């Protein structure tokens, strides 16, 4: 079937869709709007087996992705970093929209990605993105407030901060409502929220940005979130084990939850205190708590169990 599969690459920008088919001189450029998307669909409708590969571009790909799915055409969104690494490995230094489309198509042919449906958490993910934007605006306005001198300007900035904080509270309610409206997500959220230290923001982040939670083993989920320590050894040199890679957005909310958990979650608190008593740096101890908390949550989702202090001690032992 791989030999029969045709791979196409689409480079998505704000204004254009650049389309090419691997091992072919065929290429097209359409406007990135509904009319252009319909033209892209028309290209592939007559093909019996085609996989359309494109980068996940933070939302610009959603309209095309949805149209491909509705037309029954295989769609495979790919992390842009993987495409860049693939281009570098091929020695492709030049960069144009058409070249990018060719590289994306070649990546598809080489890596043979599986088709993906738009996740059911897409609405929740967009709400999370908007919440993050509001938090960033509040932080920026607070910095401006510190630097402002004139009373009138300070009052104006403070009024904007008050409005943004009100909007943030509304965004949190919208997140909770979006989860409650989805029975499957609601059941998972109930399990996650039963854990001391895991609040609505952490719950929404896990549901949207770590959908694999509960399907992986402890090592895989830790590596995916970027909290698994990796060796740095070469020859006789034995380097310090460090964590790197993974999903930064998950680590950010996991860090805050772990901080709260060191005070209010009995399992994490005891674990954190033990590491500190052993002389571990606080940053190292917090990272270990992040990993332990994530692995416990992964086990809870996998086995569909609510938080239990005695049970969590048996679920995982992190060192």
N, C-alpha and C positions, 0 to 999 in steps of 0.2 A: 504494500500500500504506500510505503514511503516513496517508491519510485514514481508512483502515479500522482502523488501529491504535488500540487503547484503552489509555490510560495510567492506571495506578493508583499511588497513593502510600501507603507504609506508614511511619509514624513509630514507631520501635522504642525502647522504654525498658526498664528492667530488669524492670518488672512487666506492661507492657501493649503491645499491638500496635494502633495506631490506623490504620484503613484507610479510604481514600476513593478514588472514581473521578473523574477529571477531568471538568469540565463536568456534574457530577451532584450531587444533594443526598444521595446515598447515602453513608453512613458507618457504620463499625462499630468496636467496641472489644472486643478479646479479651485474655485473659490470655496473657502471653508464656511459654507452656509448650507441650508437645506437643499437648495438646487444643486450645489456641487456634490453633496453627499449622495443625492439620487443618481447623479452621473457615475459616481464611483461604484455604487451598487449595480448599476446597469452593466458595467464592465465584467463583473464577476458572476452575474446571474446565469450566464450560459455555460459556465465551467462546472464540470461534474465534481471535482475535488480540488478545492482551493483553500489555502490558509492565509488570511490577511494579517500581517504582523505590523505592529506600530508601537510607538513609545507611550508609556503612561506619562502624560504631560500635565498633571495636576488639574485635570478637568476638561481640557480642550478636546480630549479624545472621546468624551462620553457620547456625544451626538452620533459620531461615526460608529462607535462600538454598539450602541443601541440599534442603529439602522442595520448593521451587519447581522446582528443577532436575530432581529425580526425577519430578515430575509433568508435566514437559515444558512448564512455563510460563516465559516469558521473565523473567529477573531481571537488574536493572541496579543494582549498588551504586555510589553516588556519594560523592565526597569531601564531607564536611559543610561545608567552607569554600565550595565551589561553591554549595551550597544557600543558605547564609547570604548570599553575595554576590547571588544571584538574588533573594532576598527583599528585600534592601536596594534593589536596582535597581527592584523593583516598588513600593517605598515601604511594604512591609508591616512595621510596627513591632510590632504585637501578636504575642504568642507563646503558643500553647497547643498541646497535642498534636494536636488536630484541625486547627488552622490549619497546623501544621507538615506534616501529612499532605497537606493541600491544596496547599501550596507545592511539596512534593516531586512530586506528581502534575503540577502545572503546569510544573515544571522538565522533567519527562519529555516532556511534549507539546511544549515549546518547543525543547528541545535534541536530542530523539530519540536517546537513548543506545542503544548496541547491547547485547544480552544478553551476560552473561558467565558462564562456568562457574567454580565454586570452583577456585582454582589448585591444581595438584598440590603446590605448595610450602607448603600450609596447615599441615601438621604441622610442617614445618621452621620456619615463621614463629612458631608457638606456642612451640616450643623456644627460638627466639631471644628472644622476649618474656620467657620465664621466665628466661633467662640474664641479660638486662638487669636484671630485678628483683633477682636475686641480687647483681649488681654494685652496684646502688644500695644494697642492704642492707649490704653490706660497707663501702661508703663512709660510710654513716650511722653504723655501729657504730664505725668508726675515729675519727670525729669525737667520738662519745660517750666513747671511750677517752681521748682527749686531755683532755676536760673532767672526767673522773672523778677523785676524790680518794681514796676509800677503797680499800684493797687488795683487799677482797673483791669490790667492784663491778668493779674493773679485771680481776680474774681471771675473773669471770663474762662480761664483755664479750669478753675475749680468747678464751675458750673458744668463744663463739658465732662469733667471726670465724674461728677455726680450722675450725669445722664448716662455715661458709658457703664458705670457700675450698676445702674438700674437695668440697662440693656443686658448686662452680663447675667444678672439674676434671671431675667426673662429667658435668655439663651439656655441656662441650666434647666429651667422648667420645660423648655421645648425638647431638650435632649431626653429628659425623663419620659416625656409624653411619647416621643418617637419610639423609644424602647418598649413602653407599655403597649403601644399599638401593634407590635409584632409579637405574637405568642412565643415563637422560638427564641427570640432575643430576650423576651421578658423572663423566660424560664432560666436562661443562662445568667441574666443580670441578677436574679434572685439569689443564685448560688454565690456569685461574686460579691454581692453587697452584704452577704452574711459574714464576711471576713472583716474583722477589725482593722481599720486602716485603708480599706478600699471604699472610696466614695463614688458619687455619680460620674465625675470626670474620668477617673481611672477605669470605671466600668465601661463607659462609652468608648474610651480609647482602645481597650482590649477587644471589644466587640467589632470595632471598625478597622483597626490597624493590625490586629493579630487574630484573624479569623481561624488560624490553624490551632489556636489554643484548645487543648483537649484531644487533639489528634496526633500529637507528637510525644516522644519520650522526653525525659527530663533534660538530656544533653542537647537534643535538637531544639527544644523551645528556648533554652538559655542562649544558645548560639544565635537563634533567629532574632532575639531581642537585643543581642550584643552584650550580654552579661556573663558569658562563659569565658573563663580564663584559658588562654592559649599559651603553649610553650614557646619560648624564644631561645632555643638551643641550636648550637652549630659547632660541630667538632667537639672539643673539650670544654667549650664555653657553655655555661648554664645560666641563661638569662632569667630575669624575673617573669613570672607568668602575668600576663596582662589581658584585659578585655578590650575588644575593639570590634568595629563593624556592627552589623545588625541594624535595627530600626531605631534611629535616634529619637523619634517622636514617642515611642514606647518607653525608652529609657528615661525620658524627661518626666513623664507622669509616674513611672515606676519608682523613680527616686523620691518624689514627694510622698508617695504612698508608704514607701519604706521608712521615711523619716517619721511619719505619723505612727506607723506600726511599731517603731522602737519604743514608743511611749504607751500605746494603748493595746497592742496585740501581744498577749502573753508569750506566745511562742517566739515571735520575732524579738521581743524585748529581752528575753532570757538569752537568746542566741547572740544578740548584739552585745550584751553585757559580758558574756563569756569571751567573745573575741577581743573586746577592749581589755579585759583582765589579762588576756594572754599577750598583750602588748601590740596588738594589731593597730595600725593607724585607723583613725575614725573613717577616713574615706574608703579604705579597704573593707572595713567592717560594714559600712553602709552598702557597698557594692555586693558583698556576700549576702546581706539581708534582702537586697533587691532580687538576687537570684533565688534565694530560698522562698521568698514570697511568691515569685512567679511560678516556681515548680509546684508549690502547694496548690495554687490556683489552677494550674494545668491539670493536676490530679483530681481536683474537685469537679472540674468540668467533665473530665474523662469518665469519672465514676458517678457523676450526677449526685454529689453529696454536698450538704451544707457544711459550713465551717464548724469544726469541733476541735477544741484545743488538744484533747488527748489523742484524737485521731491524727491531727497534723504532725504530732511528734513522731508518729510511726510512718507517715507518708514519705518523708524525705529527711536525710541528714546531709547537710551541706558542710563542706570543709574548705 
